[in-house]
Amino acid sequence: MDSILVRGNGPLHGQIPIAGAKNACLTLMPATLLSDEPLTLINAPRLSDIRTMTQLLRSLGAEVTSLQGGQVLALSSHDIHNKTADYDIVRKMRASILVLGPLLARYGEAVVSLPGGCAIGARPVDLHLRALEAMGATLELRDGYVHASAPGGLKGGTVDFDFASVGATENALMAATLAKGITVIRNAAREPEIVDLARCLRAMGAQIDGDGSSEITIQGVDRLGGATHTVVTDRIELGTYMLAPAICGGEVELLGGRIELLEAFCEKLDAAGITVTETEKGLSVTRGNGDIRAVNVTTEPFPGFPTDLQAQMMALLCTANGTSVLEEKIFENRFMHAPELMRMGAQIDVQGGTATVTGVPKLKGAPVMATDLRASVSLILAGLAAEGETKVARVYHLDRGYEHVVGKLSGVGANIERISDT
C-alpha cells in the first residue's frame, strides 16, 4: 500500500493543468447506454474511478477504448447483452448507480446492485428510485439489488426531489431523454456537471431545457445518436490546487480554471486574504505576506460552497488568524479528517455537523491516515505548510479523484513523493 511523503518547504510558483471533471465524466460514460451509436469523450481524467466505470460498462457489453493516454474515451453500446450491474464492481463506487436510468430507458429492464464508495454518510439511492417510479418504472429491492422494469418503456412524468441530489438528477435526466412524453424535474441540482451532461445529451439528439436551473424539462425522443463531447473542467481539482499557494504562499496559475465554476469558494478565499485573478489560460492564485484571516464556511448545493472542498478549506483555516466555523450541510460524518489534522497540531472541535477551527501559528509534520478521497488531499495540503515531514497513508483514496498529484505539486516546487510501503 502506498503513502505520500510531504515536507514543508516554502512558497509555490508555476502552473498546474486542471483535468476534466471526474464527477462529470462518471456521468457522461453511462450516457453511452442510451444509444447504439459511438460516444467520444475528450479531456477525460485518468483516475481509478474512471477505470471502475469502464469495467462496469464492459461487463454490460459496452465497448470502451482508452486513447491518447487515457484523455480520450471512445464508447459504444451497440451490443449490450447484460442488464445486470454486479455487486463486485458496483460496491467500489457510488456512481455505478448511474447505469440504472439509461438501461431502464433504452431496454425496459435493469438489475443494479446497491452501490458502495467513500464512507462519508448514508447517501441513499431512494431519490433515484422515486424519480424512475415517477416515470412509470416498477422497482423491487431484492437481495441487495434494485430490480427495475418498464416493459412498455418509461413515460414522461413530474419528478419532485425533496433534496437537490446531483446523482438522482443525472439518473432522471438520462432516463427522461427516451421516455414517452414530457418529464419535468423539480428541485433539480444545478451543478456544472449537470449542465455538462445536458450539453452532451443534446449533442446526441435529446430535447432538454432548463439545465442549470432548479427545473429541467425534457421532451422524450425515440432514439439518441452519437456525439463527441469535451468534459468540463474539474472544479474540485481546481479548488484543491488553488488552496496550495493559499496555504504555502507564492503564486500559481491553474490552467483551464474559471471563476464561475467556484464563485462561492473564490469569495471565501478573498475573505481569507487570498487573491484570485483571471488570466488568458485560467486563474492565478496569490498569497501575500500577511496572515490568513479566519472565515466561516457552510457547505451547500451549487452555487454554494462545495462539500467536496470542505476538508481542503479546513486545512487552510488551521493556520488562520482567529477562529473559523465550518458547517457541513450536505453529508453527515464528513469531518473524519479533523482528528488527523489534530495530530499535526491543529485545534479543531467537532460537534455534530459543525467544526470550530482555531488557527495555530504552524502545523507540525506527523504520520496521518487518509479516510476518504477529499480528506486525503486535505492532509497533503496541510503537510505542505507544516514543519518537518508528513506521511499520508492509505492514499488509494487519492487515486479515485486526482491524477498525478505528486507530479502536479512537485512541478510548482512542492517537496512531495510517493513511496511504496512494502
GIDAFEN-V390697 format. One record per backbone hydrogen bond with DSSP energy under -0.5 kcal/mol. CO is the residue of the C=O (numbers start at 0). NH is the residue of the N-H. E is the energy in kcal/mol with one decimal. If there is no record, write none. Layout:
# GIDAFEN-V390697
co: [CO CO]
nh: [NH NH]
e: [E E]
This chain:
# GIDAFEN-V390697
co: [0 1 1 2 3 4 5 6 11 13 15 18 20 21 23 23 24 25 26 27 28 29 30 31 33 37 38 39 39 40 41 44 46 47 48 49 50 51 52 53 54 55 56 56 56 57 59 59 61 62 64 64 66 66 67 70 70 71 72 72 73 74 75 76 78 82 82 83 84 85 85 86 88 89 89 90 92 93 94 95 96 97 98 99 100 101 102 102 102 103 107 109 110 111 117 124 125 126 127 128 129 130 131 131 132 134 136 137 139 139 141 143 144 144 145 145 146 147 148 149 153 156 156 157 158 158 162 164 164 165 166 167 168 169 170 171 172 173 174 175 176 178 179 180 182 183 183 184 185 190 190 191 192 193 194 195 196 197 198 199 200 201 203 205 206 208 209 212 213 213 215 216 217 217 218 226 228 228 231 232 233 234 235 236 237 238 239 240 240 241 242 243 244 248 249 250 251 251 252 252 253 253 254 257 258 261 262 263 264 265 266 267 268 268 269 271 272 273 274 276 280 281 282 283 284 285 286 291 296 297 300 302 304 305 306 308 309 310 311 312 313 315 316 317 319 320 321 323 324 324 325 325 326 326 334 336 337 338 339 340 340 341 343 345 346 347 348 348 350 352 353 354 354 355 355 356 356 357 362 365 367 371 372 373 374 375 376 377 378 379 380 381 381 382 383 385 386 387 389 389 390 390 391 392 393 394 394 396 397 397 398 403 404 405 406 408 408 409 411 413 414 416 418 418 419]
nh: [420 393 394 418 391 416 389 414 250 252 254 233 24 25 26 27 28 29 30 30 31 32 33 34 223 226 74 41 228 72 230 46 50 51 52 53 54 55 56 57 58 59 59 60 61 60 80 81 63 75 66 73 69 71 70 42 43 66 40 74 64 38 62 79 80 84 110 85 112 88 89 90 91 92 115 116 95 96 97 98 99 101 102 103 104 105 106 107 108 107 149 147 84 145 119 128 129 130 131 132 133 134 134 136 135 154 138 148 141 146 144 113 141 146 111 147 139 109 137 152 179 158 183 159 160 185 164 168 188 169 170 171 172 173 174 175 176 176 177 178 220 180 155 219 217 158 185 215 160 193 194 195 196 197 198 199 200 201 202 203 205 204 224 207 218 216 212 211 186 187 184 208 182 219 206 39 41 230 20 234 237 238 239 240 241 242 242 243 244 245 246 247 248 11 286 13 253 284 15 254 256 282 17 260 261 265 266 267 268 269 270 271 272 273 272 292 287 275 285 283 255 278 253 276 251 274 249 320 326 304 303 263 299 308 309 312 313 314 315 316 317 318 319 359 321 293 358 356 296 326 327 354 298 328 337 340 341 342 343 343 345 344 363 347 357 349 350 355 353 327 350 325 356 348 357 323 358 346 386 390 392 375 376 377 378 379 380 381 382 383 384 384 385 385 8 7 364 7 5 391 367 392 3 369 396 397 398 399 400 401 47 407 408 409 410 411 413 412 12 415 6 4 2 420 421]
e: [-1.8 -0.5 -1.2 -2.8 -3.0 -2.2 -3.1 -0.7 -1.6 -2.6 -2.0 -2.6 -2.7 -2.6 -0.9 -2.5 -2.4 -0.5 -0.7 -0.7 -1.7 -1.9 -1.7 -1.6 -0.6 -1.4 -3.1 -0.5 -2.9 -2.6 -3.1 -1.0 -1.6 -2.1 -2.4 -2.2 -2.3 -2.3 -2.7 -2.4 -1.8 -1.0 -0.7 -0.6 -2.3 -0.9 -1.2 -1.8 -0.5 -2.2 -0.5 -2.8 -1.1 -1.9 -1.3 -1.1 -2.3 -3.3 -2.9 -0.6 -2.8 -2.7 -3.3 -0.6 -0.6 -0.5 -2.6 -0.8 -1.9 -1.3 -2.6 -2.7 -1.5 -1.7 -1.6 -0.7 -1.5 -1.9 -2.1 -1.7 -1.6 -0.6 -2.1 -2.3 -2.6 -2.2 -2.7 -0.5 -0.7 -1.6 -2.9 -3.2 -3.1 -3.3 -1.6 -1.9 -2.6 -1.8 -1.7 -2.2 -1.9 -0.5 -0.8 -2.2 -2.0 -3.0 -0.5 -2.0 -0.6 -3.3 -1.5 -2.5 -2.7 -0.7 -2.2 -0.7 -1.7 -2.1 -3.0 -2.6 -2.5 -0.6 -2.2 -0.6 -0.6 -3.6 -2.5 -1.8 -0.5 -2.4 -2.5 -2.5 -2.6 -2.3 -2.3 -2.5 -0.9 -0.7 -1.1 -0.8 -2.7 -0.6 -3.7 -2.9 -2.9 -3.3 -0.6 -2.2 -2.0 -1.1 -1.6 -2.4 -2.0 -2.5 -2.2 -2.0 -2.8 -2.5 -1.6 -1.1 -2.7 -1.4 -3.3 -0.7 -2.2 -2.9 -2.1 -0.5 -1.1 -2.5 -3.1 -2.6 -2.8 -0.7 -0.7 -2.6 -3.0 -0.5 -3.1 -1.0 -2.4 -2.4 -2.2 -2.4 -1.8 -1.2 -0.5 -0.5 -0.7 -0.9 -2.2 -2.5 -2.5 -2.3 -2.0 -1.3 -0.5 -2.7 -2.5 -0.8 -1.6 -1.8 -2.0 -1.4 -2.0 -2.8 -2.0 -1.4 -2.0 -2.3 -2.0 -1.6 -0.6 -2.8 -1.2 -2.4 -0.6 -0.5 -2.6 -3.3 -3.1 -2.9 -3.7 -2.5 -2.0 -2.7 -0.9 -3.8 -3.1 -0.6 -2.7 -0.5 -2.5 -1.7 -1.4 -2.2 -2.1 -1.5 -1.4 -2.3 -1.2 -1.4 -1.3 -2.5 -1.1 -1.2 -2.8 -3.3 -2.5 -0.5 -0.5 -2.9 -2.5 -0.8 -1.6 -2.4 -2.2 -1.2 -0.5 -1.1 -1.8 -1.7 -3.2 -0.7 -2.5 -0.5 -0.5 -2.8 -1.5 -3.0 -3.1 -3.2 -0.6 -2.4 -0.6 -3.3 -0.6 -0.7 -2.5 -1.2 -2.7 -2.1 -1.2 -1.6 -1.7 -1.2 -2.4 -2.2 -2.1 -1.5 -0.8 -0.9 -0.6 -0.6 -0.5 -0.5 -3.7 -1.4 -2.7 -0.6 -3.1 -0.7 -2.1 -2.5 -1.1 -0.6 -1.0 -1.6 -1.6 -2.0 -2.4 -2.7 -2.1 -2.6 -1.5 -1.2 -2.2 -1.4 -2.3 -1.1 -2.5 -2.9 -2.6 -0.6 -1.3]
